[in-house]
């Protein structure tokens, strides 16, 4: 396994060194996020009471004059798109009307509705409660949603794993895209967190269709991308966007954690933490097992904060 991960580190590093265009893209995205913070903070104040719905930054343009897109999700399933500009905030369910009706029996449809309207609040109130889906949902998205919901708890009273918080911006979840060229995206870092002690941590969930090797190599490539991003000229700004207050050091450690559901523990048995070098930086590998009752995470066992 270590040899495969070392090869992944080398290949990912070469790919990033061959293409420098991505650095400009992320410099522009960081500017947009910074300049839009007041708008995003205002938006969060309007929707923070809808705790059953998760709001994700889904498209941050490279110019602050453009519209920022936010996706509202319920149980990990997209239910509405929200566009935020300096002039207005509008919400649309058009792409999801059929699925909202089929899965959750929601008849409320919004098409470019302003946020502060009766129909919009009615829609948000509809999903601000526990609903049993009537049809099959994307279970992987649901699991990611449950993990993020658990990690985001601020009280240790009922929190299964303390010392962890998801990376958010203006209290909105931000699955950071990996864009190495203008032609395509190379996926997202769906679960990015801060863990002890002040460490960026990528958590990837094991599925029935994937092998542990696939999960760990994929997460390793993402870790190499983050390390390179943080060492660019705009790295300090990204460090701040991710919620850190100190300076980016010459040596960084990113944690990579494979999250294994209870029913797949035989597919990926618990391993002791280990570390691999990535140039001047390090990647620290951890294991997590978890259980769920279908609505929330009920148990977590991990070496992450040991």
Protein Blocks (a to p, Z undefined) as FASTA:
>chain_A
ZZmmmmmmmmmmmmmmmpmklmmmmmmmmmmmmmmmmmmmmmmmmmmmmmmbccddfbdc
fbfkbccdddddeehiafbdcdddfkbccddfklmmmmmmmmnopabdcehiafkbfklm
mmmmmmmcccddfbdcdfklmmmmmmmmmmmpmbfklgcbghiacddeehiacdddddfb
fkbcebjafbacdddehiacddddddfkbcfklmmmmmmmmmmmmmmmmmmmklmmmmmm
nopabdcdfbdcddddddddfklmmmmccdddddddehjbccdddddddddehjacfbdc
dfklZZ
